[in-house]
Amino acid sequence: SFLRGASRPEELAARAHELGYAALAITDECSLAGVVRAHLAAKGLGLKLLIGTEVALADGPKLVLLACDREGYGNLSQLVTRGRTRGRKGSYRLTRADLDGGLDACLALLVPGAAPDTAHARWVAERFPARAWIAAGLHCGPDDRARLAALRELAAAAGLPLVAAGDVHMHV
């Protein structure tokens, strides 16, 4: 993510292409800062680019939101602007209410915390019907099996499928 990641969008696109990925999602935190550079790099490599943003709601969960089309991109742009306008310089503030209208052209990935919250998962499932997943990120840690088991339980309780997610900040 912009100012958190260690790689430029061009490096991420090149690495995704090198690894044989069909697509790459660029999801800066409450920002679309890397989109233009990522678009140019992905286009040159024949790589599909998914445009999104990551947001931590002040009264709710952390989400990755992905635009499905031009309308979705516009919705994300408005959301980022709203959040950045409310926060002090360099920060943002968004709440659940900010997602109540106008994100029909977006997909949502719930990024569960250390202790997955069923209430958050159910809220995401209701807010994004048939357009939501639980991001399952495993990083070769000693508790990956337990983490995956907890995420599977969360998925079953909320009626949401799991999707592999890397939370990538470096291309190598």
Stockholm file with secondary structure:
# STOCKHOLM 1.0

chainA/1-172         SFLRGASRPEELAARAHELGYAALAITDECSLAGVVRAHLAAKGLGLKLLIGTEVALADGPKLVLLACDREGYGNLSQLVTRGRTRGRKGSYRLTRADLDGGLDACLALLVPGAAPDTAHARWVAERFPARAWIAAGLHCGPDDRARLAALRELAAAAGLPLVAAGDVHMHV
#=GR chainA/1-172 SS CTTTCSSCHHHHHHHHHHTTCSEEEEEEETCCTTHHHHHHHHHHHTCEEEEEEEEECTTSCEEEEEECSHHHHHHHHHHHHHHHHHSCTTCCCCCGGGGSSSCTTEEEEEECCSSCCHHHHHHHHHHSTTSEEEEECCCSCTTHHHHHHHHHHHHHHHTCCEEECCCCCCCC
#=GC SS_cons         CTTTCSSCHHHHHHHHHHTTCSEEEEEEETCCTTHHHHHHHHHHHTCEEEEEEEEECTTSCEEEEEECSHHHHHHHHHHHHHHHHHSCTTCCCCCGGGGSSSCTTEEEEEECCSSCCHHHHHHHHHHSTTSEEEEECCCSCTTHHHHHHHHHHHHHHHTCCEEECCCCCCCC
//
